[in-house]
Amino acid sequence: MKKSLFIIPISLIVHILIINLTLYVYTPETYLNVFSIVYYNIAWLITTYSLNFYPTARRDGFMTNLKSFIKLFLIYGLVYFTSFVFFGLNSYSTPYLFLAYLQICALLTLFRVLFYLARNLYRKRGYNTTRVVVIGRDRNLPKLKRIFDNPQYGYSYMGYFDNSTVESESCLGDIESSFNYIFENNVEEVYCMASKLSKAEIQYVMKIADNSLKRIKIIPDNKELFSSAMSIELYGAVPILNLRASPLDLDYSNMIKRIFDILISSFAIVFVLSWLTPLVYILMKIDSKGPLFFKQQRHGVNRDVFWCYKFRSMAKSTTSDTQMATKNDVRVTKLGRILRKTSIDELPQFFNVLMGDMSVVGPRPHMVVHTQEYENSVDRYLVRHFIKPGITGLAQIQGCRGEILDRSDIVNRVRYDIFYMEKWSLALDAKIVFLTIYNAIKGEAKAY
């Protein structure tokens, strides 16, 4: 799904600027107290985060978010007026402060209106669109098509597939031919009419989607379909089942996770890698020949290939890009055993995090050759590629790391990775980071 990653950060910055400039103009005494400035800005961030204010679905508009906008103004208004009592700023009358706050509300509303107008114009020109098809044709198709045909929502409706003999310009063929079309035309979202497909067919479509990085949504009937990650969305009056819903589908969650990644990786680079790198370099030159860093192509989000960096822990070999490290591996150097046992060899990946190829927490990226192997042999393996790979992850703190000896090893990793994607939270990331550090200090049996 195409996303405009800068929309929410820009909106947040503009809102903060509006609040601060208005307060500076109307209540300059406020800016003589640094604590009050911090208070207004932190309070805005906390309030908007609590109300989940910034994430907007593709079909949202100004009126659909009006209720949350009013709620935000009421709560932040209480924060605003409380501050003048809390910080002892009593030189302004209550009516004057009320007019100043109305000015803030008016400017924020104006920007919101202009934002949606600009977004709609942007989409009408063909940008920020998502290519969709429908499998099956029932009474919900015309209703759904009206949603897709609305240029403000940014969908590019390709057509539908159905086994009926009804002729239509938007009919692309029978259901069996839909899969080839989806792959050949880079369709991003697939909508299935449950009333026109058997339970077995829907399960087959779900399996195909999970193993090919396609988003699938179900227009339900009375079939029994359950999934731990399932959520219901309304497209007008049409209920849609999203079978791979994740908190990270929200732009706001992605922004919070990205800020977390930048802070953690910056801290690690400045306060750890800055002195550790030259130390490892000296020890490595004494221990073995070869470069300081080892780089290898790995598969990241949406199966995109990127260069993953590590401190070199092995002697140069022809099997480095195809064979994982094994117990008592002769390729591992003396220094390399220490680096791998303490996970220090993974630390250069903080540069990958800072560049945006990886996250601090997420599914571990695998070698390209292993991805090609597992995507054909392990069910739902590619689901883990809906999010960025991580330096550490839920699977790793549960002991699922290192050499893959049995099929259950990779199956369990995939299960943990999918669970993490479905249940993500900032608190979960923090817990995984803490347990990763704890395990590195304690030492892990499979770290070799």
Protein Blocks (a to p, Z undefined) as FASTA:
>chain_A
ZZdfklmmmmmmmmmmmmmmmmmmmmmmlmmpmklmmmmmmmmmmmmmmnommpccfkbc
fklmmmmmmmmmmmmmmmmmmmmmmnopakbcfklmmmmmmmmmmmmmmmmmmmmmmmmm
mmmnopaiacdddedjdfklmmmmmmmmmmknopacfbdcdfbfbdcfklgbdfklmmmm
mmmnopabdcddfklpcfklmmmmmmmmmmnopacdddddfbdcddfkbccddehjaccd
dfkbcfklpmklmmmmmmmmmmmmmmmmmmmmmmmmmmmmmmmmmmpgcdfbdcddddde
hhiacddddddfbdcdfklmmpccdehiakbcfklmmmmmnommmmmmmmmmmnopacfb
dcddddfklmmmmmmmmghklmmmmpccdfbdfklmnopgcjdfbfklmmmmmmmmmmmm
mmgcfklmmmmmmmmmmmmmnopaklZZ
